[in-house]
């Protein structure tokens, strides 16, 4: 399955735009700020029903407008499926499959697996734990709808429990039975999520380490370590131990929403002791492992989106990535570049590959 065409309406900097893609390699060129990355984000929307760069859907609507849409046709050369997302500043987001609205957007996740690599991914190393949880949870969610549903339920329950704790504080009243009703949900959902994360990381780590060795051309030992309170204690006991802190701080202080995944190299913290090159290799290996793992589990080659790789990757890591592209290890690929001539020289040398080039200039695409 590949993305055959894309239509945009009032999406980010575009009034309207329509593109027809190659099933193999698509190069989108243009100066910085012209909207190349916005095209990748529209494709990300079609796969995962949200933006990779903006947490608020309304921020992806063209300035001065109230509604935007992203529409794509996915094809396997036999059948076609139409996906449409409608964003509205005054209403809930709508996701449609073949003109029928999804009742729950989570039903769509995983139908069209996707991996994106952007310069800001280096934040996986030095950002807060939420960035690393988002990567792990996002990967599992593309494969396991039950996991996604349990994760969404857990997050909703955590928000509701936090509101209850705040209400206790404001009213200076405490209802243990009511708090326990929320605790039961957190324990059930949270324990399930923890077990799934442990199982996932066990198999994912093997794929990741192989990718790191290939990308870095080194024998350095790299690891992803799951840091969770549940490694040492049950969720039930964890909530009991932190009840006093929860009440005083008016929020749920402990739980799987606070878990982290630490990255190490030769048993040392990658963030503290890893060089810039080691950190880049680590992040690229993570993303390529995500690709390999999704392909292995679904039997589908995910869409691969590569943003600004020529500007941000050094020669070694770029060469290894291009070698994989040349060996046709990926399915449909979308690449942005600021230099049209460079893209044509590099990708034009790849044999037996259909390539389409798109030039973006002031929100116009040729």
C-alpha positions in Angstrom: 0.0 0.0 0.0 1.4 3.4 -0.9 0.1 7.0 -1.0 -1.0 7.7 -4.5 -2.0 11.3 -4.2 -2.5 14.1 -1.6 -4.8 17.1 -1.6 -4.5 20.0 0.8 -7.0 22.8 1.6 -6.1 25.7 3.9 -3.5 23.4 5.5 -0.7 25.4 7.1 0.7 27.7 4.4 -1.2 26.2 1.5 -4.5 27.5 0.1 -4.9 24.5 -2.1 -2.4 21.9 -3.3 -2.6 18.5 -5.1 0.3 16.1 -5.6 0.5 12.7 -7.3 3.3 10.5 -6.0 5.7 7.8 -7.1 5.1 4.5 -5.3 8.9 4.5 -4.6 10.8 7.7 -4.1 9.6 11.3 -3.9 11.9 14.3 -3.5 10.4 17.6 -2.3 12.8 20.5 -2.8 12.7 24.2 -2.1 14.2 26.9 0.1 13.7 26.8 3.9 10.3 28.2 5.0 8.5 27.4 1.7 6.4 24.5 3.1 8.3 21.3 2.3 8.0 19.9 5.8 4.3 20.8 5.9 3.8 18.3 3.1 5.4 15.6 5.2 3.3 16.6 8.2 0.1 16.3 6.0 1.2 12.7 5.2 1.8 12.0 8.9 -1.7 13.2 9.6 -3.2 10.7 7.1 -1.4 7.9 8.8 -1.7 8.8 12.5 -4.5 11.4 12.6 -2.4 14.1 14.2 0.6 16.4 13.5 4.1 15.4 14.2 5.1 19.0 15.0 2.0 20.7 16.5 0.1 19.4 19.5 -3.0 21.6 18.7 -4.9 20.8 15.5 -6.1 24.4 15.2 -2.4 25.5 14.7 -2.4 23.6 11.4 -5.2 25.6 9.8 -4.0 28.4 7.5 -3.9 31.8 9.3 -7.2 33.6 8.9 -9.2 30.5 8.0 -11.5 28.4 10.3 -11.3 25.0 8.5 -8.7 22.9 6.8 -8.6 19.5 5.2 -6.0 16.8 4.2 -7.1 14.1 1.8 -5.1 11.2 0.5 -5.7 8.1 -1.7 -3.8 5.0 -0.7 -3.5 2.3 -3.3 -2.1 -1.3 -3.7 -2.6 -1.1 -7.5 -5.8 -3.2 -7.1 -7.8 -1.3 -4.5 -7.9 2.3 -3.4 -8.9 3.8 -0.1 -9.6 7.5 0.5 -8.7 9.1 3.8 -9.9 12.6 4.7 -9.2 14.7 7.8 -11.1 17.8 8.5 -9.8 20.3 11.0 -12.0 23.1 12.4 -11.2 25.7 15.0 -14.8 25.5 16.3 -15.5 21.8 16.1 -13.9 18.4 16.7 -11.6 16.9 14.2 -13.2 14.5 11.7 -11.4 11.5 10.1 -13.1 9.6 7.3 -12.4 6.4 5.5 -14.1 6.2 2.1 -16.6 8.9 3.0 -17.5 7.2 6.3 -16.6 8.9 9.6 -14.6 7.0 12.1 -16.4 6.8 15.5 -13.1 6.6 17.2 -9.9 7.9 15.5 -7.9 5.2 17.3 -9.6 2.7 14.9 -7.5 4.2 12.1 -4.1 4.0 13.8 -1.9 1.3 12.4 -3.7 0.9 9.1 -0.9 2.8 7.3 2.3 2.4 9.3 4.7 5.3 9.1 8.1 6.3 10.3 9.4 9.9 10.2 13.0 11.1 10.7 13.5 14.9 11.3 16.4 16.9 12.7 14.6 17.6 16.0 14.5 13.9 16.7 17.8 14.4 18.6 15.5 15.7 21.3 14.8 12.0 22.1 18.2 12.1 23.9 18.1 15.3 25.8 14.4 16.2 26.2 12.1 15.2 29.0 11.0 11.6 29.6 7.7 12.3 27.8 9.5 12.4 24.4 10.9 8.9 24.9 7.6 7.6 26.2 5.8 9.1 23.2 8.2 7.3 20.8 7.8 3.9 22.5 4.0 4.2 23.0 3.6 5.5 19.4 5.4 2.5 18.0 3.4 -0.1 20.0 0.2 1.8 19.2 0.7 1.3 15.5 0.7 -2.4 16.1 -1.7 -3.0 19.0 -5.1 -1.3 19.1 -5.8 -2.7 22.6 -2.6 -1.1 23.9 -3.7 2.3 22.4 -7.1 2.0 23.9 -5.7 1.1 27.3 -3.2 4.0 27.1 -5.9 6.5 26.2 -8.1 5.1 29.0 -5.2 5.4 31.5 -4.5 9.0 30.5 -8.1 10.0 30.8 -8.4 8.3 34.3 -5.2 10.1 35.4 -6.6 13.5 34.3 -9.9 12.7 36.2 -8.0 11.6 39.3 -6.0 14.8 39.2 -9.2 16.8 39.1 -10.6 14.8 42.0 -7.4 15.4 44.1 -7.7 19.2 43.4 -11.3 19.1 44.5 -10.3 17.3 47.7 -7.9 20.1 48.4 -10.3 23.0 47.6 -13.1 21.5 49.6 -10.9 20.2 52.4 -12.7 16.9 52.1 -11.4 13.4 51.4 -13.5 10.5 50.0 -11.4 7.3 50.0 -14.0 5.2 48.3 -14.1 7.6 45.4 -10.4 7.8 45.1 -10.2 4.0 45.2 -12.5 3.7 42.2 -10.0 5.7 40.2 -7.1 3.7 41.6 -8.6 0.5 40.4 -8.8 1.7 36.8 -5.2 3.0 37.0 -3.9 -0.3 38.4 -5.7 -2.4 35.7 -4.7 -0.2 32.8 -1.3 0.8 34.0 -0.2 -2.8 34.8 -1.3 -3.9 31.3 0.7 -1.1 29.7 3.8 -1.8 31.8 3.8 -5.5 30.8 3.4 -4.6 27.1 6.2 -2.1 27.3 8.6 -4.7 28.8 7.7 -7.3 26.2 8.1 -4.8 23.4 11.4 -3.5 24.5 12.8 -7.0 24.8 12.3 -7.7 21.1 12.8 -4.2 19.8 16.2 -3.8 21.4 17.7 -6.5 19.3 16.6 -4.8 16.1 17.8 -1.5 17.4 21.3 -2.8 18.3 21.8 -4.3 14.9 20.8 -1.0 13.3 23.2 1.0 15.5 26.1 -1.3 14.6 25.4 -0.8 10.9 24.9 3.0 11.1 27.9 3.7 13.4 30.2 1.1 12.0 31.4 0.4 15.6 31.2 -2.3 18.2 30.0 0.1 20.9 27.5 -1.4 23.4 24.2 0.4 23.3 21.1 -0.2 25.4 17.6 1.1 26.1 16.7 0.6 29.8 13.1 0.8 31.0 13.0 2.8 34.2 9.7 2.2 36.0 8.6 2.0 39.6 6.8 -1.1 38.6 10.1 -2.9 38.2 10.2 -3.2 42.0 6.7 -2.7 43.3 3.1 -3.4 42.3 1.0 -0.5 41.1 -1.4 -1.0 44.0 1.3 -0.6 46.6 2.8 2.3 44.6 -0.4 4.3 44.8 -0.8 3.6 48.5 2.8 4.8 49.1 2.3 8.0 47.2 -1.2 8.9 48.4 0.0 11.6 50.8 2.2 13.2 48.1 -0.7 13.0 45.6 -3.1 14.8 48.0 -0.7 17.6 48.9 0.4 18.2 45.3 -3.1 17.7 43.9 -1.9 15.4 41.1 -0.9 11.7 40.5 2.8 11.8 41.3 3.7 8.2 40.5 2.7 5.7 37.8 3.5 4.5 34.3 2.9 8.1 33.0 6.2 9.0 34.8 8.2 6.1 33.4 11.4 6.8 31.4 13.6 4.9 28.9 17.3 5.7 29.5 19.7 5.5 26.6 23.2 4.2 27.4 26.4 3.6 25.4 29.1 1.4 26.9 27.1 1.4 30.1 27.3 5.2 30.4 24.5 7.8 29.9 24.3 8.7 26.2 23.0 12.2 27.2 25.9 13.0 29.5 28.8 11.1 27.9 27.8 10.4 24.2 29.4 12.5 21.5 27.2 14.3 19.0 28.0 11.6 16.4 27.1 8.8 18.8 23.8 10.5 19.7 22.9 10.9 16.0 23.7 7.3 15.3 21.6 6.3 18.3 18.6 8.3 17.2 18.8 7.1 13.6 19.1 3.5 14.7 16.0 4.0 16.9 14.0 5.2 13.9 15.2 2.5 11.5 14.5 -0.1 14.1 11.0 1.3 14.4 10.7 0.9 10.6 12.1 -2.7 10.7 9.9 -3.7 13.7 6.7 -2.3 12.1 7.4 -4.1 8.9 8.2 -7.3 10.6 5.0 -7.2 12.8 2.6 -6.0 10.1 4.0 -7.5 6.9 3.7 -4.0 5.4 6.5 -1.6 4.5 5.8 1.6 6.4 5.9 5.0 4.6 9.3 6.6 5.3 9.5 10.4 5.7 13.0 12.0 5.8 13.1 15.7 6.5 16.2 17.8 5.7 18.6 14.8 6.1 21.3 16.3 3.9 21.8 19.3 6.1 21.8 17.5 9.5 23.6 14.2 9.0 27.3 13.8 8.6 28.9 11.9 5.8 29.1 8.5 7.5 25.5 8.3 8.7 24.1 9.8 5.5 26.1 7.3 3.4 24.7 4.4 5.4 21.1 5.6 5.1 21.5 6.2 1.3 22.9 2.7 1.0 19.7 1.3 2.5 17.7 3.3 0.1 19.8 2.1 -2.9 19.3 -1.5 -1.7 15.5 -0.9 -1.9 15.1 -1.8 1.8 12.2 0.6 2.2 8.8 1.0 0.6 7.5 4.5 -0.4 9.9 7.3 0.6 9.4 11.1 0.9 12.5 13.2 1.2 12.9 17.0 1.6 16.0 18.9 0.5 16.9 22.5 0.0 19.0 21.7 -3.1 17.2 20.4 -6.2 20.4 19.7 -8.1 21.9 17.7 -5.2 18.8 15.5 -4.9 18.7 14.7 -8.6 22.4 13.9 -8.7 22.2 11.6 -5.7 18.9 9.8 -6.3 19.2 9.8 -10.1 22.1 7.3 -9.7 19.8 4.7 -8.0 18.9 2.0 -10.4 15.4 0.6 -11.0 13.7 3.2 -8.9 10.8 5.4 -10.0 11.5 9.0 -8.7 9.3 12.1 -8.8 10.6 15.5 -8.0 8.5 18.4 -6.6 9.7 22.0 -6.3 8.1 24.2 -3.6 8.2 27.9 -4.1 6.1 30.3 -1.9 3.4 27.7 -1.2 3.2 26.7 -4.8 4.3 23.2 -5.9 5.6 22.3 -9.4 
